[in-house]
Amino acid sequence: MTGMEQVRGLLAKLPGELEKNIGNATYNFARQVEQSLRMGALEGDGRPSTPERTRGANQIRAYRKGKLRSEVRMPQSMVYLDSARAHYVSLKHKSVSLWVRRNYGTYQKAKKSMIYGLSTGKPAGALYFTPMPFVTKSLRRVRNRLPNELRKGVRRAFQSSKR
């Protein structure tokens, strides 16, 4: 086999191999993003780890959309946790009060819509909700890995098209 025949064989196989290996590289990167988002959602930020947050983090998944496309999906509740505006939530509703009791420990209900306890012992009629911006931090953590994944994909494509 001459050198020219080898080059023709390489050029014939290379496009298919590139497509396959670059698709695998993008999916591998999506898996890394998935893992980083899960860690970011569960990382300690001073808040108690709630079962709802754990369940939401476990539902973050990477999917292949096509040969060259992959995506990471997460529940809408995790998007809200990341990007909501800070706001007060009234503790008048029983479901909210039960959630506070379950996740923030014991407190005593004194008068109508007054909550004692949490950390200060002062009366509180509302809980102040602040967002937990974990998506941007998680993406910053893994964004430098994309060029390396693509490089590996191109290298694998050249190796497999030489055979």
N, CA, C and O of each residue as an XYZ file, in Angstrom:
652
protein
N       0.839     -1.175      0.000
C       0.000      0.000      0.000
C       0.888      1.245      0.000
O       1.781      1.394      0.834
N       0.622      2.117     -0.944
C       1.433      3.317     -1.066
C       0.951      4.379     -0.090
O      -0.110      4.260      0.524
N       1.750      5.402      0.030
C       1.395      6.501      0.921
C       0.130      7.217      0.474
O      -0.663      7.669      1.299
N      -0.054      7.319     -0.854
C      -1.236      8.002     -1.376
C      -2.504      7.218     -1.061
O      -3.538      7.806     -0.745
N      -2.427      5.894     -1.145
C      -3.587      5.059     -0.813
C      -3.929      5.173      0.675
O      -5.100      5.158      1.055
N      -2.903      5.286      1.503
C      -3.142      5.457      2.930
C      -3.847      6.784      3.209
O      -4.762      6.854      4.029
N      -3.409      7.824      2.519
C      -4.028      9.150      2.694
C      -5.476      9.110      2.229
O      -6.351      9.662      2.898
N      -5.749      8.465      1.087
C      -7.125      8.364      0.594
C      -8.002      7.593      1.595
O      -9.139      7.978      1.867
N      -7.451      6.499      2.134
C      -8.193      5.723      3.131
C      -8.482      6.542      4.381
O      -9.580      6.488      4.935
N      -7.480      7.299      4.814
C      -7.660      8.171      5.978
C      -8.732      9.216      5.720
O      -9.597      9.445      6.565
N      -8.678      9.848      4.556
C      -9.658     10.884      4.224
C     -11.062     10.320      4.042
O     -12.050     11.016      4.275
N     -11.148      9.072      3.629
C     -12.465      8.456      3.447
C     -13.116      8.150      4.793
O     -14.324      8.327      4.952
N     -12.323      7.690      5.764
C     -12.862      7.312      7.075
C     -13.007      8.488      8.030
O     -13.861      8.468      8.917
N     -12.183      9.507      7.855
C     -12.083     10.588      8.830
C     -13.398     11.316      9.113
O     -13.701     11.531     10.286
N     -14.197     11.709      8.119
C     -15.428     12.440      8.450
C     -16.375     11.654      9.364
O     -16.916     12.210     10.321
N     -16.571     10.393      9.078
C     -17.450      9.580      9.926
C     -16.899      9.406     11.332
O     -17.632      9.480     12.318
N     -15.586      9.171     11.405
C     -14.946      8.998     12.711
C     -14.971     10.299     13.518
O     -15.176     10.281     14.731
N     -14.761     11.428     12.832
C     -14.824     12.723     13.525
C     -16.217     12.953     14.103
O     -16.361     13.366     15.254
N     -17.226     12.688     13.306
C     -18.601     12.894     13.771
C     -18.897     12.037     14.997
O     -19.472     12.516     15.974
N     -18.503     10.776     14.938
C     -18.758      9.856     16.044
C     -17.992     10.279     17.306
O     -18.567     10.326     18.394
N     -16.718     10.582     17.165
C     -15.882     10.893     18.326
C     -16.150     12.281     18.906
O     -16.066     12.468     20.120
N     -16.468     13.245     18.058
C     -16.834     14.570     18.579
C     -18.180     14.480     19.301
O     -18.375     15.131     20.327
N     -19.102     13.683     18.775
C     -20.376     13.455     19.472
C     -20.166     12.824     20.834
O     -20.816     13.208     21.806
N     -19.264     11.861     20.911
C     -18.937     11.246     22.200
C     -18.291     12.257     23.145
O     -18.562     12.254     24.346
N     -17.434     13.122     22.597
C     -16.772     14.131     23.431
C     -17.790     15.135     23.997
O     -17.699     15.520     25.163
N     -18.751     15.553     23.178
C     -19.753     16.496     23.692
C     -20.624     15.831     24.753
O     -21.012     16.475     25.728
N     -20.932     14.558     24.572
C     -21.712     13.847     25.592
C     -20.903     13.682     26.885
O     -21.449     13.825     27.979
N     -19.607     13.382     26.762
C     -18.752     13.280     27.946
C     -18.700     14.606     28.697
O     -18.729     14.631     29.927
N     -18.622     15.710     27.951
C     -18.623     17.022     28.599
C     -19.965     17.289     29.277
O     -20.001     17.842     30.376
N     -21.061     16.905     28.639
C     -22.379     17.074     29.254
C     -22.468     16.270     30.547
O     -23.076     16.730     31.514
N     -21.878     15.084     30.581
C     -21.857     14.280     31.806
C     -21.061     14.982     32.908
O     -21.438     14.932     34.079
N     -19.959     15.638     32.529
C     -19.170     16.386     33.514
C     -19.968     17.564     34.058
O     -19.909     17.859     35.252
N     -20.716     18.239     33.181
C     -21.564     19.345     33.620
C     -22.644     18.820     34.568
O     -22.935     19.445     35.588
N     -23.231     17.679     34.233
C     -24.244     17.056     35.086
C     -23.694     16.822     36.495
O     -24.332     17.178     37.485
N     -22.514     16.226     36.574
C     -21.912     15.946     37.880
C     -21.613     17.232     38.648
O     -21.816     17.301     39.860
N     -21.132     18.241     37.939
C     -20.819     19.510     38.589
C     -22.088     20.198     39.103
O     -22.089     20.763     40.197
N     -23.160     20.149     38.319
C     -24.423     20.740     38.760
C     -24.976     20.010     39.984
O     -25.493     20.643     40.905
N     -24.870     18.701     39.993
C     -25.331     17.941     41.161
C     -24.546     18.325     42.406
O     -25.122     18.563     43.467
N     -23.228     18.383     42.266
C     -22.403     18.769     43.414
C     -22.738     20.178     43.870
O     -22.842     20.437     45.069
N     -22.909     21.093     42.918
C     -23.228     22.477     43.257
C     -24.560     22.617     43.966
O     -24.705     23.443     44.866
N     -25.536     21.811     43.562
C     -26.854     21.887     44.185
C     -26.839     21.354     45.615
O     -27.620     21.799     46.456
N     -25.966     20.419     45.884
C     -25.930     19.799     47.208
C     -24.846     20.361     48.121
O     -24.818     20.058     49.314
N     -23.951     21.184     47.563
C     -22.853     21.741     48.349
C     -23.384     22.573     49.493
O     -24.437     23.204     49.393
N     -22.645     22.564     50.571
C     -23.059     23.347     51.735
C     -22.913     24.836     51.486
O     -21.819     25.321     51.193
N     -23.991     25.544     51.599
C     -23.960     27.002     51.520
C     -24.525     27.576     52.810
O     -25.005     28.709     52.838
N     -24.468     26.797     53.866
C     -25.007     27.232     55.140
C     -26.460     26.845     55.333
O     -27.016     27.047     56.413
N     -27.082     26.293     54.304
C     -28.479     25.890     54.396
C     -28.548     24.395     54.680
O     -27.649     23.642     54.307
N     -29.617     23.974     55.338
C     -29.752     22.528     55.525
C     -30.052     21.852     54.193
O     -30.734     22.418     53.339
N     -29.545     20.656     54.027
C     -29.821     19.898     52.812
C     -31.203     19.273     52.945
O     -31.415     18.382     53.767
N     -32.121     19.738     52.148
C     -33.500     19.260     52.240
C     -33.708     18.077     51.306
O     -32.987     17.928     50.320
N     -34.687     17.237     51.610
C     -34.985     16.120     50.705
C     -35.409     16.598     49.318
O     -35.141     15.929     48.320
N     -36.071     17.751     49.257
C     -36.504     18.286     47.965
C     -35.301     18.649     47.093
O     -35.286     18.377     45.892
N     -34.291     19.270     47.719
C     -33.104     19.662     46.965
C     -32.324     18.424     46.521
O     -31.815     18.383     45.401
N     -32.226     17.416     47.392
C     -31.545     16.175     47.038
C     -32.260     15.480     45.889
O     -31.618     14.998     44.956
N     -33.582     15.426     45.952
C     -34.364     14.796     44.889
C     -34.183     15.552     43.573
O     -34.027     14.939     42.517
N     -34.206     16.886     43.641
C     -34.004     17.691     42.433
C     -32.623     17.505     41.840
O     -32.471     17.435     40.621
N     -31.604     17.424     42.704
C     -30.232     17.229     42.223
C     -30.081     15.862     41.558
O     -29.349     15.722     40.578
N     -30.774     14.854     42.091
C     -30.692     13.521     41.502
C     -31.394     13.435     40.152
O     -31.164     12.489     39.398
N     -32.239     14.400     39.839
C     -32.948     14.394     38.558
C     -32.212     15.166     37.478
O     -32.700     15.244     36.351
N     -31.059     15.736     37.783
C     -30.248     16.407     36.768
C     -29.602     15.322     35.912
O     -28.916     14.439     36.428
N     -29.827     15.395     34.596
C     -29.365     14.347     33.685
C     -28.773     14.943     32.403
O     -29.191     16.003     31.936
N     -27.795     14.232     31.855
C     -27.232     14.568     30.548
C     -27.849     13.625     29.517
O     -27.971     12.425     29.763
N     -28.236     14.166     28.369
C     -28.863     13.382     27.301
C     -28.188     13.685     25.970
O     -27.692     14.788     25.741
N     -28.181     12.693     25.109
C     -27.770     12.909     23.721
C     -28.984     13.402     22.952
O     -30.055     12.800     23.028
N     -28.827     14.486     22.218
C     -29.910     15.006     21.384
C     -29.761     14.553     19.940
O     -30.738     14.546     19.192
N     -28.588     14.187     19.552
C     -28.306     13.757     18.184
C     -26.875     13.286     18.115
O     -26.242     13.028     19.138
N     -26.374     13.178     16.920
C     -25.001     12.691     16.769
C     -23.983     13.660     17.366
O     -22.991     13.239     17.961
N     -24.233     14.947     17.205
C     -23.263     15.948     17.671
C     -23.775     16.802     18.826
O     -23.047     17.662     19.322
N     -24.998     16.586     19.256
C     -25.582     17.459     20.279
C     -25.923     16.677     21.542
O     -26.425     15.555     21.486
N     -25.639     17.295     22.670
C     -26.013     16.755     23.970
C     -26.577     17.905     24.787
O     -26.294     19.072     24.513
N     -27.375     17.570     25.790
C     -27.938     18.608     26.649
C     -28.018     18.090     28.073
O     -28.004     16.885     28.323
N     -28.101     19.032     28.996
C     -28.272     18.703     30.400
C     -29.619     19.264     30.827
O     -29.893     20.451     30.654
N     -30.461     18.393     31.388
C     -31.788     18.814     31.841
C     -31.845     18.761     33.350
O     -31.241     17.896     33.986
N     -32.592     19.711     33.917
C     -32.803     19.720     35.355
C     -34.242     20.120     35.635
O     -34.865     20.787     34.809
N     -34.785     19.725     36.783
C     -36.163     20.067     37.108
C     -36.342     21.583     37.221
O     -35.410     22.309     37.567
N     -37.540     22.036     36.926
C     -37.835     23.464     36.993
C     -37.620     24.004     38.399
O     -37.248     25.165     38.565
N     -37.850     23.171     39.419
C     -37.658     23.631     40.801
C     -36.204     24.021     41.056
O     -35.936     24.942     41.828
N     -35.268     23.332     40.416
C     -33.852     23.673     40.584
C     -33.524     24.985     39.856
O     -32.685     25.763     40.312
N     -34.184     25.216     38.738
C     -34.006     26.489     38.029
C     -34.523     27.630     38.895
O     -33.886     28.678     38.994
N     -35.680     27.423     39.522
C     -36.227     28.444     40.426
C     -35.298     28.679     41.607
O     -35.081     29.824     42.004
N     -34.750     27.617     42.170
C     -33.839     27.753     43.306
C     -32.615     28.561     42.919
O     -32.075     29.307     43.736
N     -32.177     28.415     41.679
C     -30.989     29.128     41.213
C     -31.271     30.586     40.882
O     -30.446     31.453     41.170
N     -32.416     30.868     40.285
C     -32.599     32.194     39.686
C     -33.737     33.016     40.266
O     -34.042     34.082     39.731
N     -34.374     32.569     41.331
C     -35.494     33.336     41.886
C     -34.996     34.622     42.539
O     -33.843     34.713     42.960
N     -35.861     35.590     42.616
C     -35.537     36.802     43.353
C     -35.719     36.545     44.842
O     -36.531     35.709     45.241
N     -34.975     37.252     45.644
C     -35.147     37.143     47.092
C     -36.520     37.714     47.458
O     -36.919     38.769     46.963
N     -37.232     37.002     48.329
C     -38.569     37.452     48.695
C     -38.979     36.826     50.024
O     -38.361     35.875     50.502
N     -40.035     37.383     50.606
C     -40.581     36.840     51.838
C     -41.675     35.835     51.507
O     -42.441     36.014     50.560
N     -41.732     34.770     52.311
C     -42.786     33.769     52.175
C     -43.542     33.764     53.492
O     -42.962     33.540     54.554
N     -44.832     34.011     53.413
C     -45.652     34.050     54.614
C     -45.731     32.672     55.249
O     -45.838     31.657     54.560
N     -45.676     32.654     56.564
C     -45.757     31.391     57.289
C     -47.192     31.092     57.734
O     -47.409     30.257     58.613
N     -48.161     31.767     57.134
C     -49.562     31.524     57.470
C     -50.041     30.182     56.933
O     -50.912     29.542     57.523
N     -49.473     29.768     55.823
C     -49.923     28.528     55.202
C     -49.310     27.335     55.928
O     -48.124     27.329     56.256
N     -50.128     26.343     56.165
C     -49.690     25.182     56.928
C     -48.557     24.435     56.236
O     -47.635     23.959     56.900
N     -48.612     24.326     54.918
C     -47.568     23.586     54.202
C     -46.210     24.265     54.357
O     -45.191     23.585     54.480
N     -46.184     25.588     54.353
C     -44.921     26.305     54.518
C     -44.408     26.127     55.939
O     -43.215     25.908     56.151
N     -45.316     26.223     56.919
C     -44.914     26.049     58.316
C     -44.374     24.645     58.559
O     -43.392     24.474     59.282
N     -45.006     23.643     57.960
C     -44.522     22.274     58.111
C     -43.155     22.101     57.469
O     -42.296     21.403     58.008
N     -42.951     22.730     56.327
C     -41.663     22.656     55.651
C     -40.578     23.289     56.520
O     -39.485     22.739     56.652
N     -40.883     24.459     57.119
C     -39.912     25.134     57.988
C     -39.595     24.247     59.186
O     -38.430     24.093     59.552
N     -40.614     23.668     59.795
C     -40.400     22.806     60.960
C     -39.549     21.597     60.575
O     -38.651     21.211     61.324
N     -39.821     20.996     59.416
C     -39.099     19.805     58.989
C     -37.638     20.110     58.668
O     -36.758     19.302     58.962
N     -37.375     21.269     58.066
C     -36.029     21.558     57.586
C     -35.217     22.489     58.463
O     -33.991     22.503     58.356
N     -35.843     23.258     59.315
C     -35.116     24.201     60.154
C     -35.279     23.903     61.637
O     -34.967     24.757     62.468
N     -35.752     22.737     61.985
C     -35.825     22.367     63.388
C     -37.117     22.818     64.053
O     -38.090     23.170     63.386
N     -37.106     22.800     65.344
C     -38.326     23.085     66.099
C     -38.533     24.575     66.263
O     -37.582     25.354     66.327
N     -39.760     24.941     66.328
C     -40.159     26.298     66.661
C     -41.530     26.195     67.285
O     -42.193     25.164     67.170
N     -41.955     27.238     67.936
C     -43.255     27.219     68.592
C     -44.143     28.261     67.959
O     -43.704     29.371     67.657
N     -45.376     27.902     67.762
C     -46.338     28.835     67.217
C     -46.962     29.557     68.399
O     -47.521     28.915     69.288
N     -46.879     30.849     68.423
C     -47.397     31.611     69.552
C     -48.780     32.135     69.204
O     -49.784     31.499     69.523
N     -48.839     33.273     68.562
C     -50.112     33.840     68.135
C     -50.344     33.457     66.687
O     -49.512     32.804     66.057
N     -51.473     33.870     66.180
C     -51.775     33.566     64.794
C     -50.688     34.176     63.894
O     -50.391     35.367     63.991
N     -50.114     33.371     63.043
C     -49.071     33.723     62.073
C     -47.800     34.286     62.708
O     -47.091     35.067     62.074
N     -47.510     33.909     63.920
C     -46.243     34.313     64.536
C     -45.416     33.055     64.784
O     -45.914     32.086     65.357
N     -44.191     33.066     64.366
C     -43.314     31.927     64.536
C     -42.165     32.347     65.451
O     -41.521     33.371     65.226
N     -41.921     31.548     66.478
C     -40.779     31.780     67.344
C     -39.739     30.719     67.052
O     -40.080     29.589     66.700
N     -38.507     31.067     67.193
C     -37.473     30.062     67.043
C     -36.556     30.364     65.888
O     -36.000     31.458     65.790
N     -36.401     29.412     65.033
C     -35.389     29.431     63.984
C     -34.052     29.671     64.663
O     -33.642     28.823     65.455
N     -33.356     30.747     64.415
C     -32.060     30.892     65.072
C     -32.067     31.976     66.137
O     -31.260     31.925     67.065
N     -32.950     32.951     66.027
C     -32.865     34.097     66.922
C     -33.858     34.045     68.075
O     -33.630     34.681     69.103
N     -34.933     33.319     67.934
C     -35.950     33.292     68.967
C     -36.909     34.470     68.887
O     -37.831     34.579     69.696
N     -36.697     35.349     67.917
C     -37.586     36.504     67.747
C     -38.813     36.077     66.962
O     -38.742     35.132     66.176
N     -39.940     36.756     67.157
C     -41.124     36.392     66.383
C     -40.919     36.694     64.904
O     -40.308     37.695     64.531
N     -41.437     35.815     64.089
C     -41.320     35.993     62.649
C     -42.615     35.535     62.013
O     -43.116     34.457     62.334
N     -43.162     36.333     61.119
C     -44.380     35.969     60.410
C     -44.090     35.544     58.988
O     -44.994     35.164     58.245
N     -42.820     35.610     58.614
C     -42.443     35.259     57.250
C     -41.023     34.719     57.241
O     -40.207     35.017     58.113
N     -40.769     33.936     56.247
C     -39.436     33.393     56.023
C     -38.855     34.133     54.829
O     -39.531     34.290     53.811
N     -37.613     34.589     54.937
C     -36.979     35.300     53.837
C     -36.260     34.288     52.956
O     -35.330     33.617     53.403
N     -36.688     34.179     51.715
C     -36.112     33.232     50.772
C     -35.071     33.949     49.927
O     -35.345     35.003     49.352
N     -33.883     33.377     49.856
C     -32.842     33.909     48.972
C     -32.447     32.805     47.993
O     -32.416     31.633     48.367
N     -32.148     33.162     46.757
C     -31.788     32.138     45.768
C     -30.433     31.514     46.092
O     -29.640     32.062     46.858
N     -30.197     30.372     45.496
C     -28.935     29.668     45.665
C     -28.301     29.533     44.285
O     -28.537     28.539     43.597
N     -27.509     30.505     43.869
C     -26.978     30.492     42.491
C     -25.855     29.468     42.301
O     -24.675     29.803     42.401
N     -26.235     28.229     42.028
C     -25.246     27.167     41.875
C     -24.916     26.869     40.425
O     -23.870     26.280     40.152
N     -25.771     27.255     39.482
C     -25.551     26.895     38.077
C     -24.307     27.591     37.521
O     -23.467     26.944     36.895
N     -24.180     28.887     37.739
C     -23.031     29.631     37.215
C     -21.734     29.120     37.813
O     -20.744     28.951     37.102
N     -21.733     28.871     39.124
C     -20.522     28.344     39.771
C     -20.144     26.991     39.186
O     -18.971     26.720     38.929
N     -21.145     26.149     38.978
C     -20.878     24.801     38.452
C     -20.346     24.858     37.026
O     -19.441     24.104     36.668
N     -20.905     25.748     36.214
C     -20.433     25.860     34.829
C     -19.025     26.439     34.771
O     -18.225     26.039     33.925
N     -18.714     27.375     35.661
C     -17.347     27.913     35.711
C     -16.346     26.822     36.066
O     -15.217     26.806     35.576
N     -16.783     25.916     36.924
C     -15.905     24.847     37.386
C     -15.500     23.912     36.248
O     -14.391     23.377     36.268
N     -16.363     23.704     35.261
C     -16.074     22.703     34.218
C     -15.839     23.284     32.836
O     -15.493     22.538     31.921
N     -16.010     24.565     32.650
C     -15.928     25.099     31.281
C     -14.557     24.934     30.645
O     -14.451     24.859     29.421
N     -13.513     24.878     31.450
C     -12.164     24.722     30.881
C     -11.894     23.308     30.389
O     -10.890     23.069     29.719
N     -12.773     22.372     30.712
C     -12.569     20.983     30.291
C     -13.051     20.724     28.863
O     -12.669     19.716     28.269
N     -13.868     21.596     28.303
C     -14.418     21.363     26.964
C     -13.344     21.263     25.884
O     -13.381     20.315     25.099
N     -12.386     22.194     25.801
C     -11.365     22.050     24.750
C     -10.605     20.728     24.849
O     -10.285     20.122     23.826
N     -10.313     20.277     26.069
C      -9.595     19.012     26.231
C     -10.438     17.838     25.745
O      -9.915     16.923     25.110
N     -11.733     17.857     26.037
C     -12.616     16.778     25.566
C     -12.678     16.751     24.038
O     -12.635     15.681     23.431
N     -12.778     17.925     23.423
C     -12.833     17.985     21.962
C     -11.508     17.516     21.355
O     -11.492     16.814     20.343
N     -10.404     17.909     21.982
C      -9.092     17.468     21.514
C      -8.982     15.943     21.559
O      -8.480     15.315     20.627
N      -9.463     15.358     22.664
C      -9.448     13.891     22.773
C     -10.279     13.255     21.675
O      -9.887     12.234     21.108
N     -11.439     13.857     21.366
C     -12.295     13.327     20.317
C     -11.624     13.361     18.959
O     -11.719     12.397     18.200
N     -10.948     14.452     18.638
C     -10.247     14.568     17.355
C      -9.095     13.570     17.300
O      -8.867     12.931     16.272
N      -8.372     13.439     18.411
C      -7.255     12.490     18.458
C      -7.753     11.060     18.247
O      -7.147     10.294     17.498
N      -8.848     10.705     18.901
C      -9.411      9.359     18.730
C      -9.885      9.129     17.297
O      -9.740      8.035     16.753
N     -10.457     10.180     16.689
C     -10.917     10.040     15.307
C      -9.760      9.765     14.369
O      -9.880      8.923     13.479
N      -8.641     10.454     14.544
C      -7.474     10.221     13.700
C      -6.910      8.822     13.941
O      -6.528      8.134     12.994
N      -6.856      8.399     15.207
C      -6.332      7.066     15.500
C      -7.197      5.972     14.875
O      -6.672      5.023     14.292
N      -8.523      6.101     14.995
C      -9.396      5.046     14.476
C      -9.509      5.087     12.947
O      -9.816      4.067     12.331
N      -9.268      6.240     12.329
C      -9.345      6.289     10.856
C      -8.041      5.804     10.216
O      -8.018      5.514      9.020
N      -6.968      5.712     10.985
C      -5.714      5.176     10.462
C      -5.786      3.669     10.294
O      -5.067      3.092      9.478
N      -6.659      3.034     11.070
C      -6.739      1.557     11.039
C      -7.410      1.059      9.797
O      -7.557     -0.150      9.617
